[in-house]
Amino acid sequence: MAGKIGRREQKKMKSREAILSAAAKLFEEKGYSDTSIVDITAMADLGTGTFYNYFKSKDEVLLSLLELLFEKIRTASSGLHRGMPAREVLESLTMCSARLVNDNRYVLPLFLKASEKSGEPIDRNAKNQAPGFREMFNAVLRYGQERGEFRKDIPADIVSEMIHAVFQTASFSHVDISFTENVKLKLELLLDGLKPQQKRE
């Protein structure tokens, strides 16, 4: 019957979801590098061969999980810049990202790789970039520049690199505060530096 998902399709969806769920849990517990495809399929209660019906590699699983998180960030940030100050938009976007990274620490290595590759063109098929994040940050930064809220003498790409660096330094920080609080404090300093410079009389 049209509009209904057949049992076969339902089974496929459940198998894919089981793989993603198992991978997320294992990446969190064991770390991405120490988790194997055999580990994932064992936890998902599926045969190893079944894995390749849905994903080509472990990297592809990680990117799929990151895409799901990206959708949450995009949903959380949608409509933020409808008349809102650019500073508030950028702060909301960054802190939403920080909370999701903090709650899903297995994505942090991909964030760090994204910061290393932030000067290169975005390739959504690449295995070493966080898809969509830089474009989203750049859009907000340019929005702030157009409104005169952010300095125009600093390219948006430079500021995006600095935001990636905020995540990187916060992840390795030895200061006795939470990851999200660390990101928030660093972001405040960065945002203050983005204020347009007053002309001297």
Secondary structure, 3 states (H helix, E strand, C coil): CCCCCCHHHHHHHHHHHHHHHHHHHHHHHHCCCCCCHHHHHHHCCCCHHHHCCCCCCHHHHHHHHHHHHHHHHHHHHCCCCCCCCHHHHHHHHHHHHHHHHHHCHHHHHHHHHHHHCCCCCCCCCCCCCCCCHHHHHHHHHHHHHHCCCCCCCCCHHHHHHHHHHHHHHHHCCCCCCCHHHHHHHHHHHHHHHCCCCCCCC
